[in-house]
Amino acid sequence: MLTQPEIVERLRKWGVRVTPQRLAIAEAVLNSTDHPTVQQIHERVRDHFPSMTLATIYSTLGVLERSGLIQELPFEKMSRYEANMEPHVNLVCIQCENVMDADVGQDVVVRLKNRISSQAGFEVAWQRVDFYGWCPRCASAKRQEQTAPV
């Protein structure tokens, strides 16, 4: 978790004008592990900023993305945002649609990225590796449904 002063320092380093609203939005994304949607970000900041609009959130997310602090992860139904800019694997639950970073596999993604860069002569700007399945909670519920008496 980043502290407010650390977030302010990162924003200023990238030349982002720091306002209380931008700071709240940045905190909601930079300190999350669940790759929040715009709606989730709005829910997380509206207690402190009840008049904040979705337009403000979209605008700020654009600034944060152009600054290299976050990235948008477009999915079929909606986009999600994450601050983990290192090569990694995203785990996407097809039941609850939760997205989380895998705790394993980073080394494989890095090796693959480096191999593609060196052997294909392709300059990789970023990559995205998603695995789709069921999160532990949904997998457990699915197993219970399958074993429940009819």
C-alpha positions as CSV (number, residue, x, y, z in Angstrom):
1,M,0.0,0.0,0.0
2,L,1.3,3.4,-0.9
3,T,0.9,6.3,1.5
4,Q,-0.6,9.6,0.5
5,P,2.8,11.3,0.4
6,E,4.2,8.5,-1.8
7,I,1.3,8.9,-4.2
8,V,1.7,12.7,-4.3
9,E,5.4,12.2,-5.0
10,R,4.7,9.8,-7.8
11,L,2.1,12.1,-9.4
12,R,4.3,15.1,-9.2
13,K,7.2,13.1,-10.6
14,W,5.1,12.5,-13.7
15,G,4.0,16.1,-13.9
16,V,0.5,15.5,-12.8
17,R,-1.2,18.4,-11.0
18,V,-2.4,17.0,-7.6
19,T,-5.9,17.9,-6.5
20,P,-7.8,16.2,-3.7
21,Q,-10.1,14.5,-6.3
22,R,-7.1,13.2,-8.4
23,L,-5.4,12.0,-5.2
24,A,-8.5,10.0,-4.1
25,I,-8.9,8.4,-7.5
26,A,-5.2,7.6,-7.7
27,E,-5.4,6.0,-4.2
28,A,-8.4,3.9,-5.3
29,V,-6.4,2.4,-8.2
30,L,-2.8,2.4,-6.9
31,N,-3.8,0.8,-3.6
32,S,-6.2,-1.8,-5.0
33,T,-5.5,-5.4,-5.9
34,D,-8.8,-6.1,-7.5
35,H,-8.4,-4.1,-10.8
36,P,-11.4,-1.8,-10.1
37,T,-13.9,-0.6,-12.8
38,V,-14.8,3.0,-13.1
39,Q,-18.0,2.3,-11.2
40,Q,-16.0,0.7,-8.3
41,I,-13.6,3.6,-8.2
42,H,-16.6,6.0,-8.0
43,E,-18.1,4.0,-5.1
44,R,-14.8,4.1,-3.3
45,V,-14.4,7.9,-3.6
46,R,-17.9,9.2,-3.4
47,D,-18.1,9.2,0.5
48,H,-15.4,11.9,0.5
49,F,-16.4,13.6,-2.8
50,P,-20.2,13.0,-3.2
51,S,-20.4,15.4,-6.2
52,M,-17.6,13.7,-8.1
53,T,-18.8,12.7,-11.6
54,L,-17.8,9.7,-13.7
55,A,-16.4,12.2,-16.2
56,T,-13.9,13.4,-13.6
57,I,-12.9,9.8,-12.9
58,Y,-12.5,9.0,-16.6
59,S,-10.4,12.1,-17.1
60,T,-8.2,11.4,-14.2
61,L,-7.7,7.8,-15.2
62,G,-6.6,9.1,-18.6
63,V,-4.1,11.4,-17.0
64,L,-2.8,8.6,-14.8
65,E,-2.5,6.2,-17.7
66,R,-0.7,8.7,-19.9
67,S,1.7,9.3,-17.0
68,G,2.5,5.6,-16.9
69,L,1.2,5.1,-13.4
70,I,-1.7,2.7,-14.3
71,Q,-3.0,0.8,-17.3
72,E,-6.4,0.1,-18.6
73,L,-7.4,-3.5,-19.1
74,P,-10.2,-3.6,-21.6
75,F,-12.6,-6.5,-21.2
76,E,-15.7,-7.4,-23.2
77,K,-18.2,-5.9,-20.7
78,M,-16.1,-3.1,-19.2
79,S,-12.6,-1.9,-18.6
80,R,-10.6,-2.3,-15.4
81,Y,-7.6,-0.4,-14.2
82,E,-4.4,-1.6,-12.5
83,A,-1.2,-0.2,-11.1
84,N,1.0,-3.3,-11.5
85,M,3.1,-2.3,-14.4
86,E,5.5,-5.2,-14.1
87,P,5.1,-8.3,-16.3
88,H,2.6,-10.6,-14.6
89,V,-0.4,-12.8,-15.1
90,N,-4.0,-11.7,-14.5
91,L,-6.5,-14.3,-13.2
92,V,-10.0,-13.6,-14.5
93,C,-13.0,-15.3,-12.8
94,I,-15.6,-16.1,-15.4
95,Q,-18.3,-16.4,-12.7
96,C,-17.9,-13.2,-10.6
97,E,-15.7,-11.3,-13.1
98,N,-13.1,-10.5,-10.4
99,V,-9.6,-9.9,-11.7
100,M,-6.5,-10.4,-9.6
101,D,-2.8,-10.7,-10.1
102,A,-1.3,-14.2,-10.0
103,D,1.4,-14.7,-7.3
104,V,3.3,-16.9,-9.8
105,G,4.4,-16.8,-13.4
106,Q,6.1,-13.4,-13.5
107,D,9.5,-15.0,-14.4
108,V,7.9,-16.8,-17.3
109,V,6.2,-13.7,-18.6
110,V,9.5,-11.7,-18.4
111,R,11.4,-14.5,-20.2
112,L,8.8,-14.6,-22.9
113,K,8.8,-10.9,-23.3
114,N,12.6,-10.8,-23.5
115,R,12.7,-13.7,-26.0
116,I,10.1,-12.0,-28.3
117,S,12.1,-8.7,-28.1
118,S,15.4,-10.3,-29.0
119,Q,14.3,-13.0,-31.5
120,A,11.6,-11.1,-33.3
121,G,13.3,-7.7,-33.2
122,F,10.0,-6.4,-31.7
123,E,10.1,-3.6,-29.2
124,V,7.5,-4.6,-26.6
125,A,5.8,-1.6,-25.0
126,W,3.6,-3.8,-22.7
127,Q,2.0,-7.2,-22.6
128,R,-1.0,-8.7,-21.1
129,V,-1.4,-12.4,-20.0
130,D,-4.9,-13.4,-18.8
131,F,-5.9,-16.8,-17.5
132,Y,-9.7,-17.4,-17.3
133,G,-11.3,-19.8,-14.8
134,W,-13.0,-19.7,-11.4
135,C,-11.6,-17.9,-8.4
136,P,-11.4,-19.9,-5.1
137,R,-14.8,-18.7,-3.9
138,C,-16.6,-19.4,-7.1
139,A,-14.8,-22.7,-7.6
140,S,-15.9,-23.8,-4.2
141,A,-19.6,-22.7,-4.8
142,K,-19.5,-24.6,-8.2
143,R,-18.2,-27.8,-6.5
144,Q,-21.0,-27.5,-3.9
145,E,-23.6,-27.1,-6.5
146,Q,-22.3,-30.2,-8.4
147,T,-22.4,-32.4,-5.2
148,A,-25.7,-31.1,-3.8
149,P,-28.5,-33.7,-3.7
150,V,-31.1,-33.1,-6.3
